[in-house]
Amino acid sequence: MNVKSLAFALLAVLIVVAGVFIGTQVAKSNYEYQGSLIEPPTTAYDFELEDAQGNTFSLNEQRGKVVLLFFGYTNCPDICPTTLADFKQIHTELGEGADKVIFVFITIDPKRDTPEKVGNYVTAFNLDFIGLSGTEEQLQPVWDGYYVYREISESNSAAGYLVDHSARVYVIDKWGDLRLTFPFGVQAEAMAADVAHLIAEESQQE
């Protein structure tokens, strides 16, 4: 092969490689998230809280996995069980990909929700789910870090007082960045699709 032919061959290879790269980037950029995308991503507030086994759960130690984070309480009559049911469906939808996702539930009612109680509550939906609690002093910075609204509301219910609270799901990517939030009511299938897209990301720049 002469020099001219070799140059043309190399050019052809470069064109093919460039086409594949551009096509991949276009495909990624054309993906439309169902959740509320945070642009640019922001570093998720780090925290350490106790799980049902007395172990310390650290958000920073979850790098390499996507984290779905929700704030609620075990006496919640509607939003919390519905969200955990969505988590269960997302886990099913992801199939083997669920191993790359951590589902976390943090209480907003530490007066009643011990780590053990929260742990039992969430594992009733899926044994892989993680429930976290602590003292109000430990939890307040975490609530503030995610702008969680909570307000105790007196009730005549047998379960005692209710807690009005924000109902967003926070999605933290493999690099510890807060990438998405899902308002209450987004379908589990849509959330699963967004999470699967984040799982498939190969680098923070892609």
Secondary structure, 3 states (H helix, E strand, C coil): CCHHHHHHHHHHHHHHHHHHHHHHHHHHHCCCCCCEEEEEEEECCCCEEECCCCCEEEHHHHCCCEEEEEEECCCCCCHHHHHHHHHHHHHHHHHHHHHHEEEEEEECCCCCCCHHHHHHHHHCCCCCCEEEECCHHHHHHHHHHCCCCEEEECCCCCCCCEEEECCCEEEECCCCEEEEEECCCCCHHHHHHHHHHHHHCCCCCC
